[in-house]
Amino acid sequence: MKLENLNIIIADDHPLFRNALRQALTSAFEHAQWYEADSADALQSVLDAQNTSYDLVLLDLQMPGSHGYSTLIHLRAHYPDLPVVVISAHEDINTISRAIHYGSSGFIPKSASMETLKEALSAVLLGDIWLPAGAEIIPVEDDDTDKMASKLSDLTPQQYKVLQMFAEGLLNKQIAYDLGVSEATIKAHATAIFRKLGVRNRTQAVIALAQLEMDKGDLS
């Protein structure tokens, strides 16, 4: 891939960080078009935009609407040809290993220098996997989190959005209004979500989604 005329999405809820990142990278990718999203929902809206093909997503795991690794898992399931690089303040090896396990093409600590950032993104855009110096990936066990990740990847984009709204505590009526559909449609989505996640109700679905939050020990 030629590193020119790129369409790159910065998905992070801190406007100052997005702005600093875009400004710092403009010199390295001078012909790139930059798109921004401050939440998981905003990211989906950018991805749904017509007539735009994206080359890379820079993803913060802790955006509003994201539940740890859930947005990364969703992106890899529905946009398999779109590289995703996690940029995170949480630099422990467990977080890095899970991000790579769930399909990230790289992991860049927010503490990285701009030179390192440019090097990492160039490597990913050329098809490589980029990790911080000295990072040794550890195997991810086939645990409950991993099993839930597999189930989450089966949700359609609309079902994933409804699940996120369940997690926000919105009622079916509110969700139907926000999405411009009928309550019956939301109930149908709910039934499909429960079946795919192997749960019986909303509460269990939200608890299941919470399994994909980063471990408390990972947030040091």
Secondary structure, DSSP 4 states (H G I P E B T S, - for coil): --SSS-EEEEE-S-HHHHHHHHHHHHTTTTT-EEEEESSHHHHHHHHT-TT----EEEE-TTSTT--TTHHHHHHHHH-TTS-EEEEES---HHHHHHHHHTT-SEEEETTS-HHHHHHHHHHHHTT--B--TT--PPPPP--HHHHHHHHHTTS-HHHHHHHHHHHTT--HHHHHHHHTS-HHHHHHHHHHHHHHHT-SSHHHHHHHHHTTSPPGGGG-
